[in-house]
Each structure stands twice: as structure tokens, then as C-alpha cells.
Amino acid sequence: MTRAVVAVLAGGRGRRLGGAKATAPLGGRPLISYPLAAAAAAGLEAVVVAKPGSALPAELGVPVWDEPAEPVHPLAGVVHALERAGGPVVAVACDMPWVAPGLLGALAASDAPVVAARVAGRLEPFPARFAPEVLPALRDALAREAGVRASLDALRPAELDEAALRAYGDPARLVAGVNTPEQLAAAERKLGSAR
């Protein structure tokens, strides 16, 4: 079985945050460093998938795969990662500071074509595992610019429910992204209270 690669998606514009998410500071580190550290702690190979010219920290310590400049859509990074990886991919957004190494490891170890978490009744697109056999369906969804959740739901993924997720931490936190300045400030407060 081919080992899954963790693809940290950093190709978005970060408009709601007011700039590049990957380089946004959180706890004195770039936001992207958190999912990369989780992948390293899980013993998984990681890559960053971003648009050409995306703002990224100078020292990532992992390869950067340039996805096509258009379209700007989260599925573009997943499709490109699957095309390059030659095997399964665990896709995680660069703005997910709370994703746990154990969760990434569990997703990577699965043999299901697609695996995703369901939290508070919603199927969460990231982090999720995608196998090469779903590439045609993802390419089609990307061509239609279909919504990420709808595209994921159409793949009928194996699901990690909240009971399974609790083995790795608070389910809502594990799948939480930082999308706005307010969420970044809240994440900073959570980090501070955890120290």
C-alpha cells in the first residue's frame, strides 16, 4: 500500500483574513507551521500545495508544489496533490492550527478511498483522505466549480464521527480553520491560555 502524503493547501487568497493565511502570525509562528508540525509529529511526508507566487514562509522544510493559477478553488489543491503524489493524499488547510498528529495518522492509515470527519452534523472537507481513484470525480467537480462539501458528500466518504475524533482532541477544534482576524485573535488567546 502506498503511504499517504499530507498536502497542506495554501492556494487561497485569504481575503476574509486580510492577507495570506500561510504567513499569518499565530503564537510567534506562521499559521502554516501548525499543520506541517502535526504531519511531522505523525511521521508523515508533507508538501505544501499553493498557487505560483503565493506568499509562504521562507523556511518551510518541505517541497512546494505549484498548482495551476486558475481556478482559485480548494479542490484545485486536492486535485493537483493527487496528480503529483502518485498515491493517496491527506488534505489539510494551511489555516488549521489545531489539527492533531493522531488524526492525520489515522486518515493516512485508512484504506478507504475517501475518509472525512463529521462534526456537529456537518461533513468536514479538511482534513480528509483522498485516494487516486476519486481523481476523475474531483476533476469533474472542480471543472464545475462545485462546492467542496457537496463534492465530498458525493464521494460517499467513510466517516469519522465525533466519538472517533475524541481520541485526538475536541472534535470541533480538530477541524477548525482560522478565516478572519477575529478567529486569529481567538486562536491566539487559546494558545496563550494553553501555555
C-alpha positions as CSV (number, residue, x, y, z in Angstrom):
1,M,0.0,0.0,0.0
2,T,1.3,3.4,-1.0
3,R,1.8,5.7,2.0
4,A,-0.3,8.8,2.1
5,V,1.3,12.3,1.7
6,V,-0.1,15.2,3.7
7,A,-0.9,18.0,1.4
8,V,-1.1,21.4,3.2
9,L,-3.3,23.6,1.0
10,A,-2.1,27.2,0.8
11,G,-3.5,28.4,-2.6
12,G,-6.3,30.6,-1.3
13,R,-6.4,34.4,-1.3
14,G,-7.1,34.8,2.4
15,R,-9.5,37.7,1.7
16,R,-11.5,37.3,4.8
17,L,-8.3,37.2,6.9
18,G,-7.0,40.3,5.2
19,G,-3.9,38.6,3.6
20,A,-2.1,35.3,3.1
21,K,-3.1,32.8,5.6
22,A,0.1,30.8,5.4
23,T,2.2,33.6,6.8
24,A,-0.3,35.0,9.3
25,P,1.4,35.0,12.7
26,L,0.0,32.8,15.5
27,G,1.9,32.3,18.7
28,G,5.0,33.8,17.1
29,R,4.9,31.3,14.2
30,P,3.4,31.3,10.7
31,L,-0.1,29.7,10.7
32,I,1.0,27.1,8.1
33,S,3.6,25.8,10.5
34,Y,1.0,24.1,12.7
35,P,-0.4,21.6,10.2
36,L,3.2,21.0,9.0
37,A,4.3,20.3,12.5
38,A,1.4,17.9,13.0
39,A,2.3,16.0,9.9
40,A,5.9,15.7,11.1
41,A,4.9,14.5,14.5
42,A,2.8,11.9,12.8
43,G,5.8,10.7,10.9
44,L,4.2,11.6,7.5
45,E,5.7,13.1,4.5
46,A,4.3,16.6,3.8
47,V,4.1,19.0,0.9
48,V,2.7,22.5,0.5
49,V,0.3,23.0,-2.4
50,A,0.0,26.6,-3.4
51,K,-0.5,29.0,-6.4
52,P,2.6,30.2,-8.1
53,G,3.8,33.3,-6.3
54,S,1.7,32.6,-3.1
55,A,3.1,34.2,0.0
56,L,4.8,31.5,2.0
57,P,7.3,31.5,4.9
58,A,10.9,31.3,3.7
59,E,11.8,28.1,5.6
60,L,9.1,25.5,5.2
61,G,11.3,22.5,5.2
62,V,9.0,20.6,2.8
63,P,8.5,20.7,-1.0
64,V,6.2,23.2,-2.5
65,W,4.0,22.0,-5.4
66,D,2.6,24.8,-7.6
67,E,-1.0,24.2,-8.5
68,P,-2.4,25.9,-11.6
69,A,-3.1,29.6,-11.2
70,E,-6.7,29.1,-12.1
71,P,-9.3,28.3,-10.8
72,V,-9.0,29.5,-7.2
73,H,-10.9,26.8,-5.5
74,P,-9.9,24.4,-2.6
75,L,-10.4,21.4,-4.9
76,A,-7.6,22.7,-7.2
77,G,-5.1,21.9,-4.5
78,V,-6.5,18.5,-3.8
79,V,-6.6,17.6,-7.5
80,H,-3.1,18.8,-8.0
81,A,-1.8,17.0,-5.0
82,L,-3.4,13.7,-6.2
83,E,-1.9,14.2,-9.6
84,R,1.6,14.7,-8.3
85,A,1.6,12.3,-5.3
86,G,1.1,9.1,-7.2
87,G,-0.9,7.8,-4.2
88,P,-3.3,8.8,-1.5
89,V,-3.3,12.3,-0.1
90,V,-4.4,13.6,3.3
91,A,-5.5,17.2,2.5
92,V,-5.4,19.8,5.3
93,A,-5.8,23.5,5.0
94,C,-2.9,25.8,6.0
95,D,-5.2,27.6,8.5
96,M,-5.8,24.6,10.8
97,P,-3.7,25.1,13.8
98,W,-5.4,22.5,16.0
99,V,-5.2,19.5,13.6
100,A,-3.7,16.6,15.6
101,P,-0.9,14.3,14.5
102,G,-3.0,11.3,15.6
103,L,-5.9,12.3,13.3
104,L,-3.6,12.8,10.3
105,G,-2.0,9.4,11.1
106,A,-5.4,7.7,11.2
107,L,-6.5,9.3,7.9
108,A,-3.2,8.3,6.3
109,A,-3.6,4.7,7.5
110,S,-7.1,4.2,6.2
111,D,-7.6,2.1,3.1
112,A,-10.9,3.7,2.2
113,P,-10.9,5.8,-0.9
114,V,-12.2,8.9,0.9
115,V,-12.3,9.5,4.7
116,A,-13.7,12.6,6.3
117,A,-14.8,13.8,9.7
118,R,-18.4,14.6,10.6
119,V,-18.7,17.3,13.3
120,A,-21.9,18.8,14.6
121,G,-23.8,17.0,11.8
122,R,-21.6,18.5,9.0
123,L,-19.2,16.6,6.8
124,E,-15.8,18.5,7.1
125,P,-13.7,18.6,3.9
126,F,-10.4,19.1,5.7
127,P,-8.6,17.2,7.0
128,A,-9.7,14.3,4.7
129,R,-8.1,11.4,2.9
130,F,-8.4,11.1,-0.9
131,A,-7.2,8.2,-3.0
132,P,-6.2,8.4,-6.7
133,E,-9.4,6.5,-7.8
134,V,-11.5,9.5,-6.9
135,L,-9.5,11.9,-9.1
136,P,-11.9,11.8,-12.1
137,A,-14.8,12.8,-9.8
138,L,-12.8,15.6,-8.2
139,R,-11.6,16.9,-11.6
140,D,-15.3,17.0,-12.7
141,A,-16.3,18.8,-9.5
142,L,-13.5,21.3,-10.0
143,A,-14.5,21.9,-13.6
144,R,-18.0,22.7,-12.4
145,E,-16.6,24.7,-9.5
146,A,-18.9,22.7,-7.3
147,G,-18.9,23.3,-3.5
148,V,-16.3,21.5,-1.5
149,R,-18.7,19.9,0.9
150,A,-21.2,18.9,-1.8
151,S,-18.3,17.3,-3.8
152,L,-17.1,15.5,-0.7
153,D,-20.6,14.2,0.1
154,A,-21.0,12.9,-3.5
155,L,-17.9,10.7,-3.0
156,R,-19.7,8.9,-0.1
157,P,-16.7,9.0,2.2
158,A,-16.1,6.7,5.2
159,E,-16.8,8.9,8.2
160,L,-15.0,9.6,11.4
161,D,-17.7,10.5,13.9
162,E,-17.3,12.7,17.0
163,A,-16.7,9.6,19.2
164,A,-13.8,8.5,17.0
165,L,-12.4,12.1,16.8
166,R,-12.4,12.5,20.6
167,A,-9.4,10.1,20.7
168,Y,-7.4,13.0,19.1
169,G,-9.0,16.0,20.9
170,D,-12.0,18.2,20.8
171,P,-13.8,17.4,17.5
172,A,-14.8,20.9,16.7
173,R,-11.3,22.2,17.3
174,L,-9.6,19.5,15.3
175,V,-11.4,20.7,12.1
176,A,-11.4,24.4,12.9
177,G,-9.8,26.8,10.5
178,V,-8.8,30.4,11.0
179,N,-10.6,32.6,8.4
180,T,-11.0,36.0,9.9
181,P,-9.0,38.4,12.1
182,E,-11.4,37.7,14.9
183,Q,-10.7,33.9,14.6
184,L,-7.0,34.6,14.5
185,A,-7.2,36.7,17.7
186,A,-9.3,33.9,19.4
187,A,-6.7,31.3,18.4
188,E,-4.0,33.5,19.9
189,R,-6.0,33.7,23.2
190,K,-6.4,29.9,23.2
191,L,-2.7,29.4,22.6
192,G,-1.9,31.8,25.4
193,S,-4.2,30.0,27.9
194,A,-2.8,26.7,27.0
195,R,0.8,27.8,28.0
